[in-house]
Amino acid sequence: MKAIEVHGLRKEYRIPQKEPGPAGTVRHFLRPRYRAKVALDGVEFEVAQGDSVGYLGSNGAGKSTTIKILTGLMSPTAGHVRVNGLEPHRDRRRHVRGIGAVFGHRTGLWWDLPVIDSFRTLAAMYEIPDPAYRANLALFTELLELDDFLSVPVRQLSLGQRMRADLAAALLHDPRLVFLDEPTGGLDVNSKAAVRQFIRHLNQRQGTTVFLTSHDMADIEGMCDRLIILDRGGKVLDDDIVSVKRRLTADRRLVVTVPASQDVDEVAATVRAATGVGCTVLDRQRLSCAFDRDTTSAARLVGVIMRDHEIIDFELREPTLEHIVQRLFRRPATASERRG
């Protein structure tokens, strides 16, 4: 059984239109008219049990609508959606027992209760056996460093503390699948690292399926192995992150530092003549060589330079996922990318 099955998913919203009447009055209260706004149009993908998927798209691409449909908060206009073998909007009670969800700055904890009391309440609601509850609480307390604020009311927590508590709360009942919507938004560097490490542990050690939306590319690279990208309500890319990096750009950069006594322009000319690789002079001692990994290598470029020149230092710079995604949205998707 797949963790998520989405086929031909379509979601339309009915948007009321105002219709001006005589002398500036408005008739839309008596004769409402609507227009259809398409949020998702024929989206298709599957997620296997134990996968970790980053779900990306620009604002308005349909990410939040997809999450709401998958969690059962919204019904689709058309298409087939199953999560853990269930239709989320038709079987909500059984569905929510198999999933966990963390929605950014919206907490699932009780504002005036100490964190531990919220956990106990959730344990009772989900009918978690006491041994399982205690084992999960001990594990999450260790991994998320909850000890210092378990007895503190939620209203007094910092954003980072509250997010860690929300993660633990969403996972106390051992869901097979967890939905994360901007889980590190607004957090400091240390809190982000703790959240990413925790999610990776759940996915890799316990086999929890992760479905993540985030504007932070470091979240995607830190917690996910696969990437799905939406644009204007349709899927434009679906592949593992390593393949995405290789498929969408072969561009790597070798930044070389030479002694001040050498002519950096002459070094750049040597590389161009021997390899055909274009080099940009950065300053009096540094040049940057952009090359395709499929046609040459950093070792070859360094060897060419060292035949006639001295090198003080060099650095190989790989393209970041953020850079790749930005490039993707600046150009039309190819037919193969639309098929995923």
FIPAVEX-636621 format. One record per atom (N, C-alpha, C): residue in three letters; x, y, z. Coordinates in steps of 0.2 Angstrom, whole numbers, plus 5000, padded with zeros to 4 digits. Layout:
ALAXYZ...
//
This chain:
MET500449945000MET500050005000MET500450065000LYS500350114996LYS500650174995LYS500450225001ALA500950265003ALA500750315008ALA500350365006ILE500450384999ILE500050434996ILE499950414989GLU499250424987GLU499150414980GLU498750474977VAL498950504972VAL498550564970VAL498550554962HIS497950554959HIS497850544952HIS497350594949GLY497550634945GLY497050684942GLY496750724946LEU497150754951LEU496850794957LEU496750864954ARG496050884955ARG495850954953ARG495450984959LYS495651044960LYS495251084965LYS495151154962GLU494451174962GLU494251234960GLU493851274966TYR494051334966TYR493651374971TYR493151414968ARG492551424971ARG492051474968ARG492151544971ILE492351594967ILE492451654969ILE491851704968PRO491551734973PRO490951774971PRO491251844967GLN490851864962GLN490951914958GLN490451974960LYS490652034961LYS490252084963LYS489952114956GLU489252124956GLU488952154950GLU488652224952PRO488952274949PRO488652344951PRO487952344948GLY487552374952GLY486852394951GLY486752464949PRO486052484949PRO485952554947PRO486152604953ALA486452654951ALA486652714955ALA487152684960GLY487652634958GLY488152614962GLY487952564967THR487352534967THR487152484972THR487452414969VAL487452374974VAL487752304972VAL487252254973ARG487152214967ARG486652164967ARG486852094969HIS487452084970HIS487752014971HIS487451984977PHE487152014982PHE486851984988PHE486151944986LEU485851974981LEU485251944978LEU485351894973ARG485751914968ARG485951864963ARG486651854962PRO486951814967PRO487651804967PRO487851764960ARG488451794958ARG488751764952ARG489451744955TYR489751684952TYR490351664954TYR490751644948ARG491451644949ARG491951624944ARG492351574947ALA492551524943ALA492951474945ALA493751484945LYS494051474951LYS494751484951LYS495051414952VAL495451394947VAL495851324947VAL496451334952ALA496451294957ALA497051294961ALA497551234960LEU497251174958LEU497551114956LEU497251084950ASP497651074945ASP497351044938ASP497750984936GLY497450924938GLY497750864935GLY498350844938VAL498450854945VAL499050834948VAL499150764949GLU499750734948GLU499850664949GLU500450644952PHE500450604957PHE501050584960PHE500850524966GLU501350484967GLU501350434972GLU501950444977VAL501750424983VAL502350424988VAL502350354992ALA502850324991ALA502950254995ALA503050265002GLN502850215006GLN502950215013GLN503750225014GLY503950265019GLY504550285021GLY504950335017ASP504650365012ASP504950415007ASP504950475011SER505350525009SER505450595012SER505350635006VAL504850675005VAL504650714999VAL504650795001GLY504950834997GLY504950904998GLY504450924992TYR503950964994TYR503450984989TYR503451064989LEU503651084983LEU503851154982LEU503451184977GLY503451254977GLY503151294972GLY503051364974SER503051414970SER502951484971SER502251494975ASN502151554978ASN501551564981ASN500951564976GLY500451524978GLY499851524973GLY499951464969ALA500451424970ALA500551364965ALA500151304967GLY499851304973GLY499351244975GLY499651204980LYS500251224984LYS500451184989LYS500051174995SER499751234998SER499351225003SER498751195002THR498451204996THR497851164994THR497951094994THR498451074991THR498650994991THR498650974998ILE499051005003ILE499150985010ILE498450975013LYS497951025012LYS497351025015LYS496950965013ILE496950955006ILE496650895004ILE496950825006LEU497550825007LEU497850765009LEU497750745017THR497650805020THR497550795028THR496750795029GLY496350795024GLY495650795025GLY495250855027LEU495650915027LEU495350975029LEU494851005023MET495050975017MET494650995011MET494550945006SER493950945002SER493850894998SER494050914991PRO494250864986PRO494450884980PRO493850894975THR493950934970THR493350944965THR493350884961ALA493950854959ALA493950794955ALA494550754956GLY494650694954GLY495250654955GLY495150604960HIS495750564961HIS495750514966HIS496350524971VAL496150524977VAL496650534982VAL496550484988ARG497150454989ARG497150404995ARG497750414999VAL497650415006VAL498250425010VAL498150365015ASN498750325015ASN498750265019ASN498150215018GLY497950215011GLY497350175009GLY496650205010LEU496650265013LEU495950295015LEU495850355011GLU495250375009GLU495050445006GLU495050495012PRO495450535012PRO495550585018PRO494850615020HIS494550645015HIS493950685016HIS493250645018ARG493350575016ARG492750535017ARG492850495024ASP493450485026ASP493550445032ASP494050475037ARG493850535039ARG494250575043ARG494450545049ARG494050515053ARG494250495060ARG494750435059ARG494650395055ARG495250335054ARG495850375051HIS495750415046HIS496250445043HIS496750485048VAL496450525052VAL496950565057VAL497350525061ARG497150465063ARG497450415067ARG498150395064GLY498150395057GLY498750375054GLY499250425052ILE499050495053ILE499550545051ILE499650595057GLY500250635056GLY500350685060GLY500450745056ALA500350805059ALA500350865055ALA500550925059VAL501050965056VAL501351025059VAL501251085054PHE500851135056PHE500751185051PHE501051255054GLY501651255052GLY502051325054GLY501951355061HIS501651415060HIS501551445067HIS500851435070ARG500451385068ARG499851365071ARG499951305075THR499951315082THR500051265086THR499451215087GLY499651155089GLY499151105091GLY499151095098LEU499451135102LEU499451125109LEU498951175112TRP498851155119TRP498351205122TRP498751255125TRP498551315124TRP498951385125TRP499051395132ASP498551375137ASP498651395144ASP498951335148LEU498951275145LEU499251215148LEU499951205148PRO500251175153PRO500951155152PRO501051105147VAL501651105143VAL501751065138VAL501550985139ILE501750965145ILE501650895147ILE500950875148ASP500550925150ASP499850915150ASP499450905143SER499750945139SER499550945132SER499650875129PHE500250845131PHE500450785128PHE500050725131ARG499850735138ARG499450685141ARG498750685138THR498450745137THR497850755134THR497850715127LEU498350725123LEU498350695116LEU498450625117ALA498750595122ALA498850525123ALA498150495124ALA497750535128ALA497050505130ALA496650505123MET496650565120MET496250565114MET496450515108TYR497050495108TYR497250445103TYR497250375106GLU497150375112GLU497150305115GLU497750275115ILE498350305116ILE499050285115ILE499150235121PRO499350175120PRO499550135126PRO500050165130ASP500050155137ASP500450195141ASP501250175140PRO501450115139PRO502150105137PRO502350135131ALA501950135126ALA502150175119ALA502150245121TYR501750275124TYR501750345126TYR502350365130ARG502550325135ARG503150345139ARG503750335135ALA503750285130ALA504350275126ALA504450325121ASN503950355118ASN503950405113ASN504150475117LEU503850485123LEU504050545126LEU504750545128ALA505050495130ALA505750485132ALA506150505126LEU505950475120LEU506350475114LEU506350555112PHE505750585111PHE505650645109PHE505950695114THR505950685120THR506250735125THR507050735124GLU507250675122GLU508050675121GLU508250705115LEU507850685109LEU508050715103LEU507950785102LEU507350815105LEU507150885104LEU507350925110GLU507650895115GLU507850935121GLU507250975124LEU506750935126LEU506150965129LEU506150965136ASP506650935140ASP506650935147ASP506551005150ASP506851055148ASP506851125151ASP506151155151PHE505751135147PHE505051175146PHE504451125146LEU504551065148LEU503951015148LEU503451045153SER503651075159SER503151105164SER502951175163VAL503151205157VAL503051275156VAL502451285151PRO501951325153PRO501351335149PRO501551355142VAL501151335137VAL501351345130VAL501451425128ARG501051465131ARG501051535130ARG501651565132GLN502051535136GLN502751565138GLN503351535134LEU503251495130LEU503751465126LEU504051515120SER504651505119SER504951535113SER504651505107LEU504751535101LEU504551505095LEU504851435093GLY505551435095GLY505851375094GLY505651315098GLN505551335105GLN505351285109GLN504651255108ARG504151305106ARG503451285104ARG503451245098MET503951255093MET503951215087MET504151145088ARG504651135093ARG504951075095ARG504351035099ALA504051065103ALA503451035106ALA502851015102ASP502751055097ASP502251035092ASP502450975088LEU503050975086LEU503350915083LEU503250845087ALA503350855093ALA503350795097ALA502550775098ALA502150825099ALA501450815100ALA501150785093ALA501350805088ALA501050775081ALA501250705080LEU501850685084LEU502050615083LEU502050565088LEU501650585094LEU501650545100LEU501250485098HIS500750485094HIS500350425092HIS500650375087ASP501350385085ASP501650345080ASP501350345073PRO501150405070PRO500850405064PRO501350375059ARG501150345053ARG501550325048ARG501750375043LEU501450435043LEU501550485039LEU501450555042VAL501950595041VAL501950665044VAL501950715039PHE501450765039PHE501450825035PHE501750885039LEU502250915035LEU502550975039LEU502551035034ASP502251085036ASP502151145032ASP502551205035GLU503051225032GLU503551275035GLU503751265042PRO504051205044PRO504151185051PRO504751225054THR505151255050THR505651295053THR505651375052GLY505051395050GLY504951465048GLY505051505054GLY505451555054GLY505651605060GLY506051575065LEU506351515064LEU506751485070LEU507451505069ASP507851505074ASP508551525074ASP508951465071VAL509551475070VAL509951425067VAL510051355071ASN510051365077ASN510151305082ASN509451265082SER508951295082SER508251265082SER508151235075LYS508251265070LYS508251235063LYS508551165063ALA509251175065ALA509651105065ALA509351055069ALA509051075075ALA508751015079ALA508150985076VAL507751035073VAL507151005069VAL507350965063ARG507750985059ARG508050945054ARG508350875056GLN508750875061GLN509050815063GLN508450765066PHE507950795069PHE507450755072PHE507050715066ILE506850755061ILE506450735056ILE506850675052ARG507450685051ARG507950635048ARG507950575052HIS507950585058HIS507950525063HIS507350485062LEU506750515062LEU506150485061LEU506050445055ASN506350475049ASN506250455043ASN506750395042GLN507350405044GLN507850345042GLN507850295047ARG507750305054ARG507750255059ARG507050225060GLN506550265059GLN505850235061GLN505450225055GLY505650245049GLY505250235043GLY504650275042THR504650335046THR504050375045THR504150415039THR503550415035THR503550445029THR503450525030VAL503850565026VAL503850635027VAL503650675021PHE503150715022PHE502950755016PHE502950835018LEU503450865015LEU503650935018LEU503550985013THR503251045015THR503251105011THR503651155015SER504151195011SER504551245014SER504751295009HIS504951355011HIS505251405007HIS505951405008ASP506251365013ASP506951365015ASP507251295011MET507651315006MET507951255003MET508351215007ALA508651245012ALA509051205017ALA508651145021ASP507951165022ASP507551115024ASP507451055020ILE507351075013ILE507251025008ILE507850975008GLU508451005007GLU509050965007GLU509150925013GLY508950955019GLY509150925025GLY508650875027MET508050875025MET507550825027MET507250775022CYS507450795015CYS507050755010CYS507550725005ASP507350675002ASP507750634997ASP507450644990ARG506750674990ARG506450674983ARG506150744983LEU506050774977LEU505750834976LEU505150834971ILE504650864973ILE504050874968ILE503950954968ILE503950984962ILE503851054961ILE503151064957LEU502751114960LEU502151134957LEU502251204954ASP501851214948ASP501851284946ASP501151294942ARG500851344945ARG500151364942ARG499651304942GLY499751264948GLY499251214949GLY499351144946GLY499951144942GLY500151084939GLY500851064941LYS500950994941LYS501650974943LYS502150984937VAL502751004938VAL503251024933VAL503850974934LEU503950944940LEU504550904941LEU504350864947ASP504650794946ASP504650744951ASP505250704951ASP505650704955ASP506250664955ASP506650674961ASP507150624962ASP507550624968ASP508050684967ILE508250714973ILE508650774973ILE509250774970VAL509650714971VAL510250704967VAL510150714960SER509650674957SER509550674950SER509350744947VAL508950784952VAL508750854950VAL509350894949LYS509850884953LYS510450924953LYS510850914946ARG510850844945ARG511250824939ARG510850844932ARG510150844933ARG509750844927ARG509650924925LEU509550964930LEU509451034928LEU510051084927THR510551054930THR511151094929THR511751054930ALA512251064925ALA512851024926ALA513451074928ASP513251134930ASP513651194931ASP514051184938ARG514651184938ARG515051184944ARG515551234943ARG515851264948ARG516351314948ARG516951294952LEU517551304949LEU518151304952LEU518451364953VAL518551394959VAL518851454961VAL519551444963VAL520051474959VAL520751464960VAL521051524962THR521551524967THR521951574969THR522651564967VAL522951614964VAL523651604962VAL524051664965PRO524751654966PRO525151704969PRO525051774965ALA525151824969ALA525151894967ALA525651914961SER526151874961SER526751884956SER526451854949GLN525951814949GLN525751784942GLN525151834939ASP525151834933ASP524651864929ASP523951824929VAL523451844933VAL522851804933VAL522551794926ASP522551854922ASP522251844915ASP522651794911GLU523251784912GLU523651734908GLU523451664910VAL523351654917VAL523151594919VAL522451574916ALA521951624916ALA521351614913ALA521351594906ALA521851624902ALA521951614895ALA522151544894THR522651524898THR522951454898THR522351404899VAL521851414903VAL521351364904VAL520851364898ARG520751424896ARG520251424890ARG520551394884ALA521251404883ALA521551374877ALA521651294877ALA521751274883ALA521851194884ALA521151154885THR520651184887THR520051154889THR519451174886GLY519451244884GLY518851274881GLY518351294887VAL518551294893VAL518151314899VAL518251384900GLY517651424900GLY517651494901GLY517851514909CYS518351564909CYS518551584916CYS518351654917THR518151674923THR518051744925THR518551764930VAL518851824929VAL519351844933VAL518951884939LEU519051864945LEU518751894951LEU519051954954ASP519751944954ASP520151994957ASP520851984954ARG521352014957ARG522052014955ARG522351944956GLN522051904961GLN522351834962GLN521851774961ARG521251794959ARG520751734959ARG520351734952LEU520251674950LEU519851664944LEU519351614945SER518751614942SER518251564943SER518151534936CYS518151464936CYS518051424930CYS517451384931ALA516951404926ALA516251364926ALA516351304921PHE516151244923PHE516251194919PHE515751144920ASP515651104914ASP515151044914ASP515450984917ARG515150954922ARG515450894925ARG515450834920ASP515050834915ASP515050784910ASP515550784905THR515850844904THR516450844899THR517150864902THR517150884908THR517850894911THR517750884919SER518350894922SER518350884929SER518750934933ALA518650944939ALA519050994943ALA519750974943ALA519950904943ALA520650884943ALA520950904937ARG520650894931ARG520950914925ARG521050984924LEU520651024927LEU520751104927LEU521351114931VAL521351094937VAL521951104941VAL522651084938GLY522551024935GLY523150994932GLY523451044926VAL522951064922VAL523151114917VAL523451174919ILE523151204925ILE523451264927ILE524151254930MET524251194934MET524851184937MET525451164933ARG525251154926ARG525851134922ARG526251194921ASP525951254921ASP526351314919ASP526251374925HIS525851354930HIS525751414935HIS525751384942GLU525751424947GLU525751394954GLU525051414956ILE524851364961ILE524151374964ILE524251384971ILE523951434974ILE523951444982ILE523451404985ASP522851404982ASP522251374985ASP521751364979PHE521251324980PHE520651314975PHE520051284979GLU519451304977GLU518851284980GLU518351264975LEU518051204976LEU517551174971LEU516851194974ARG516451234970ARG515851254972ARG515251224968GLU514851184972GLU514251144968GLU513651194968PRO513251184963PRO512651224963PRO512151204969THR511851254972THR511451234977THR510751224975LEU510351184979LEU509651174977LEU509251234975GLU509351284980GLU508951344979GLU509151384972HIS509751374970HIS509951404964HIS509651364958ILE509551304959ILE509251264953ILE508551274953VAL508251274959VAL507451294958VAL507351364955GLN507751414957GLN507651474954GLN507751474947ARG508251434944ARG508351434937ARG507751394934LEU507451344937LEU506851304934LEU506251354933PHE506151394938PHE505551444938PHE505651504933ARG506351504931ARG506451564926ARG506351534918ARG506251474918ARG506151444911ARG505551394911PRO505251384905PRO504651344904PRO504951274905ALA504451234908ALA504651164910ALA504651124903THR505051074902THR505051034896THR504550974897ALA504450944892ALA503850894892ALA504050834897SER504750814897SER504950764901SER504850784909GLU504950844910GLU504950874917GLU504150874919ARG503750884915ARG503050884916ARG502750814918ARG503050764914ARG502850694916ARG503150674922GLY503750704924GLY504050684930GLY504450624929
//
